[in-house]
Structure formats: structure tokens, C-alpha cells
């Protein structure tokens, strides 16, 4: 059964969109007017239209086009503002549109504002059940038994308020606002999702408010060689602000980067992530592991549950530069692991039954630019997955 928006919820979403986007339009205009008056450092803008191509085993061949507009000014890192619009489509029915606007200063205050508007349609979303030990049958997987079609769209705002900032470290308080709608569509009766009909099977609206903390001492957001990054977020969805579900979500992650100079600049990178949800939870908002963003080598969202704990460890090395074409080439090895945690787990059990994968890849980068391509393969006890994309995983 497909759940349809009521007229009231449609008007509510439109109102939220205007309320979230209008202040930033006004802010941008005011600051741009201020920039016109300040002749010392007008900065410069760089715009580009970039076609992109990639491959992920779960989504197939991915092609798209993006438009980026950077406003660069002295004293602002990695940029003063960024407008980024992307459209992507894949051979396995993924259609994604995303528009982002990021500003490192808002109305003359050192508040970094980030707006995100997205729409996403997938013909091959996955559901394997809830828990850390859900069954998997390769023949049924090949016959699309675990797949369903999904549609989602939403918008979100994040404000970063600096609590501490110097040349090497930054500590921010976070503010979150957002609205999102998710719905499974055209679920065949012989699919696993239709048989199980978990909470959220009819889709729904989730609006959230939240807060958090972020600490960053990395030497680069795009290609870090040293430093630490940690983040803690708390989000609340409630029927009082028109959500269809009452729930809370806690997310945290920590990563570290280090370069060993005496091993010819071998780079070590590690990350640990944890999530937990409470309340009335639709299945598409359960924390999940599996896929290119958590545990490479498993199918995307292979395991879901009330909580998740995962880790990633990588060895990275730039091998050689080719000055004539302004390119450098590198390689990396990785191992990923994690498990789903629920309320029935005892403390000692969270150290058992981890899903472990391993793999490696190659990368190349245009020297003195942010453009980097990564090709890697991950292997699990169920399958192997190939990933082609931009930038490192973390």
C-alpha cells in the first residue's frame, strides 16, 4: 500500500522549504553587498561543469554531471563559499539530484552554514531483515528477492558555531534542521520486504531538529595526512512537528590520520563509527552497515538494527608523480568490520561476531587540485564488490 501526502503535509513541506532557504538567500545577498563595499580582498570565483563517471557493484555504472562554483578569499579554508549541483543516474536504476550550498561565514559572523536539498529514486534498494545474523541466499539475491523500489527527498540545514579555532584545531557546536520523506514503492508480493512488512513499510515523513559537537585537527578536509576528526550528533523526530514517527537518533564517529615519514611517507588512516536509535523506528531509518560508506565487500545496507558499531583501517601510499601530465598515482589496502547491536545484547557480546572484510585499490590525482579518482575492491564471506569513485572513503 502506498502512502500519499495529505494537502496539509505538502503545504507544510513547502513552508519549511521557504523558511529554510529564504534566510540564506537574504544572508548571501547581504554579504555579497558587503563584499562589494570591501575592496581590500574581493577574492575570486572559480566555476566548472564536470562530467563524472563511476561504478559501484550495488548500483552499476554511474554517470552524471555537476556544477561547482567556488568563491575563494584569503583567510578562509577550504573556500569562502561553495555552490554544488549534481545529477547522477546508474544502469541499475539509481537517480539522484542534489543541490548544496556551503558558506564559511554567515552575516559577517564565523558561522558556517550548509544547506542540502536532494531527491533520490532507487529501483534496487535492499532489505535483508533486522539484526546481526540475518540469512543470506546468493540465488535469491541474484533473483532480486531482497530488492525493492524506493523514493526519497528532503532538505536539511546545518550550522557550525565555532567554540575554539586556531591554525591547527577547530571545535564547533552544531545545529540541525531538516525534513525528509521516504517510501517503498511497487513492492512485489514475492519480495522479502513485502513478506516481512516491517515498521515503515508504508513510508512516511520525518522532520528533525538536533544538535551536536565537532572537533577537527586535520591538515586538510579533502586529503588529510595528519590530525583527528570527531563528531557527535543527536537528532529528534517528533509528531509535534508533523513527523509520522517519534524517534531519536544518536550518531558518532572518530577518525585519525598519521604519516610515517621514515617509511617513505606511508599514511595510516582509521575510523570508528557508532549509531543508536530509540522509539518508533521505520526500517529505512535503522542504522545499517554494508556498502562503500561503512563495510566494503558486503551488499549495501546488508545488516540493520537498533545500533551499529563499525571500523575502517587503511594504509595509503602515493607511489610516484608524472610531472609531464601533472598526475600522481597511489595505492591503498584496507580492512573494514562491524556489527549490529540491539537492546538484548550483553556488554560482552558486542565484541563478538563481527563482520570482517578486506580489500585494496589504486588512486590517482591531478597535482595541486582536489580532483582524485579511487578504484577499489572489497571482499566478504558472501560476495565481493567493486567501487570506482572520487576521494578517499574518509
N, C-alpha and C positions, 0 to 999 in steps of 0.2 A: 504494500500500500504506500503510495507516495503522499507525503505531507506537503500541503500548499500554504504559501504565505497568506495570512489574512491581510486585508487592506490596512489595518492598523499597524501591523508589523512592517509593511512596505513603507508607510509614511514614517514610521519610527526610524528605519534604516536610512531613509533619505535625510531626515532631520539630523541624525548622528553624523552622516557624511558631511553635511554642510557645516555643522558645529565644529567638526574636527579639522576640516580643510580650510574653512574661511579664515580662522585666525592666522594660519601660516601664510596664506596669500597676503593678508594685510601686513604681517611681520616682514615678509620678503620685500614688499613694496616700500615699507618704511626704511628698512635697512638699505635697500638699493638707492633710495633718495638720499640717505645719509652718506652712502659711498660716493655719490655724485659730488657732494659738498667737500668731501675729504680728498684733496688732491695729492697728499703725500704718498699714498700707497693704494692706487685703484686696483692693483692686481691685474690678473689676466684670466681669460676664459679659454678653455680648450673643449672642443666638441668633436665627436666622432660617431659614425654609424658603423657598427661592427657586425658582420655576419658571424654566426657561431655554429659549430657542429660538434657533436659528441656521441657517446654511446654508453648505455647502461643496460646490462642484460635484462633487467626488470622492465625497462621502458622501450628498448630497441634503439634504433638510430634516431638521434635528436638533432634537429636543425632549428635555427632561429635567427632573429635579428635584434640588435639592441642599439639604443641611442643613449650616449653618455654626454653630459655637459658638466665639466669641472670649472669651478671658479677658484683659482689659486691666488693666495695672498701670503705675503711674508708673515711668519709668526703663527700660522695656522697649519696644523698637521692632521691627517694627510692632505687635506684640502679645506677650503673655506666653506664651499657648498657643493653638492652633487645632485644632479637630476638624472635618474636612470630609468629607462623604459625598456622592457624586454617582452618579446613574444616568442614562444617555443612550441614546437609540435614534434611528435615522435611517431614512428611507424607502429607502435603498439598503443595508439590512442590516447596519448597524453597531450593536452592542450593547456598551456599556461600563459597567462598575461600578468605582468607585474609592473607596477609603477612605484618608484621610491624617490623620496626627496629627503636629503640629509643636509643639515646646516650646523656648523660647529659653533655658531654664535646666534643668539635669538634676541632681537630688540636691543642690541648693544650689551647684552648680558652673556656671560660664558656658559650658556645652557645649550647643549647640543640636542637638536630636535630631529626626529626621524619619523617620517610618515610612510606608510606602506599600504598600497591598495592592490589586491590580487583577485584573480579568478582562475579556477582550476577545474578541468574536466578530465577524468581518467576512465578509460574503458576497462582497465585491468588493475584496479585496487585489489588488495589481498586481505583475507581474513582466515586465520588458521585456528581460531579459538582463543580462550583466555587461559593463561598460565604458563609455567616454565617448561612443561613437558607435554605440550600438545602434539598429537600424532601427525605424521607427515607421510604421504604416499606419493612417490615420484610419478607413477602412472596417472593418478588423479590430478596431480599438479599439471602434467602435460595436457590433460583433458579439460583444463580450466575450472576444475571443481572448486578451487579456493578463491576464484576471482569474482569480483562484482564491479559494476559501474558506479562511479561517484561523481558528485558535483559539489563544489565549494567555492565560496567567495567571501571576502571580508576586507576590513580596513583596520589599521592599528596605528597608534601613536606611542612613541617612546621619548621621554625627555630625560636627559642626563644632567644632573645638577652636581657640579664639582664640589667635593668636600676637601680634597687635597690634590694639588697639582704642582709638579716641578718638572725639571727636564727629563727625569727618569721614571717617575711614577705618577699615576693618576688614580684617584679614589672617588667614585661617583655614587650619588643616590639616584634611583631610577623611579620614574612614574610611568605607568602603563594605562592605556585606554584602548578598547577595541570592540569590534562587533564582527561576528562570523556566522555563516550558515553552511551546514554540511548536510548532505542527504545521499543515501544509496539510491540508485535508480536502476530500473529494468533488471531486477534480481531474479534470475530464472529459478523455478521451483526446485530444480535438481542441483542447485549450488549449495555449498556448505553454509553460507550466510543465511539463506532462506530457511534451511532446516533448523538452524540454531535460534534465529531471531533474537539476538541479544539486545540489551538496553540500547536505545538509539537507532534501532533498525529502521524507524520511520523518519530519521533525520531530525533536525532541529536548529534552533537559534541559540547561540552562546555569546553573550556580551560580558566583557570582563573589565574590572579595574584591578590595579595591582601596584606593587612597589618592589623595590629590590636594591641591591648593592652590587657594585662592580669595581674590581681593582685590576689595574693593568700596568705592568712594568716592562712590557716587551719593547724591543727596539724598533719594531715595525708591526703594524696591523696586518700587512699583506704578506710579508715574507720574514717572519721573526727568526732571529738567530740566537737570542738570549732573552731571559726575563720570564715573568709569570703572568698568568691571566686567571682570574676567578670571578664567578658571577653567581648570585643567589637571587631568585625571583619568586614572588608569591602572588598568585592571581586568584581572584574571587569572581565566580559566576553565580548570579542570584536572580530569582524570579522577580525581585523588587525592581530590577532594571531590565525586565522583559526577557530574560533568558528562559529557555524551556527546561533547564536543569539547574539544580542547586549543587554546586561543587566548588572545591578549592583545588589548586594545583601548586605544588612546590617543585621548582627546578633548581639544580645547582650543577656547576661544572668547574673544573680546575685544570689548567694546562701549564706545562713548564717547557722551556726551550733552553738548550745549552749547546755550545760549540766547543769541541775539544781541539784546541789549536795544535797540540803535539801529535795528533792523529790526522794531520793534513786537513784540518777544519771539518772533521766529521761532526755532524749535527745530530743531537738527540732531542726527540720531541715526545712528550707523554701527556695524556689527558685522562681524567676520570669524571664521569657524569652520574648524577643521581636524580630521580624524579619520583614523586609520590602524589597520588590523587585521593581525595576524600569526598564522600557524598554520593549523589545520584549521578552516575558517570555513563555517558554514551560510549559505546565501544570504540568509536573513532577518536575519542579523547583519552583512551587508556595509554599510558606510556608504552612505547614499543622499542624493540631492538631488532636489528637486521637491516641491511642495506648500506648504501655508500656513506651515510652520515653517522652510523653507530657501529655496526659489526659487519664488515665487508666479507662476502663469501656466503652469507645466508640471503634468502629472499627478503625483499623489503617488508618491514613490519612482521617478520616471522613469528615473534613472540610478543604478546601483550599482557599487561596485568596492572594491578593497582600501584606497583612500584617497579622501578628498574635501576640496575646498577651496571655500569659498563666502563670499559677502559680501552685505551688505544696506546700503542707504543711504536715509534718509528725511528729508524736510522736513515738519515738523509745525507747525500753527498753530491755536491756539484763536481763533476769529473773533469770537464775541460771546456774552454771557451774557443769559439771560432770568430776571431775579430773581423775577418773579412765580411761576414754576414751578420755581425753583431748578435750572435746567439751563444748561449751556453747550455750544456747538456748535463743531466744528472741521473741518479738512480736512488731508489729507497727500498727498504724492507720493512715489513710491519707485522704485528700480531695484535688482534682485537679479541676481546672477551666480554662476557656479561651474563646476567641472568635476570629473570623476573622475580620480584619479591611481593608476597601478599601478606595479609594480616595473620595468617595461620603459621607463618614461618617462625621458628625459634631463632634466637640470635645466632646460635652456632651453625644453623643451616644456610645462612646467607653466604658462607664461604664454600659451599659445596655446589656441584652440578652446574658449573659454568660452561657456557657455550664458547668454544675457542676456535678462532680462525687464524690463518696466516696468509701472507702473500707478499707481493712486491711490485715494483713498477719503474718506469722511467719518466723523465720530465725534461722539458726544455723551455727556455725563457729568452725573450728579447732583452738584451743587456740594457740596463738603465731604464727599464719600463716595468709596469705592473702586469704585463701580459705573460702568462705562464700556462702551459698545457701539461696535463698529467695523464698518463696511461698506466693502469694497474689492474692486477687480477687478485681476487681473494678466494680462498679455498676453505670450505667447511666439510663436515661429515655428510652433508646432504647434497651439495652441489658446488659449483664454482661460478663466480660472477666476474664479468669484465666491466671496467669503468674507464671512460675517457671523458675528461672534463678539465676545467681551469682551476688553478690554485691548489694548494695542499688541503687536506681534509680539515686541519685545524692549525 
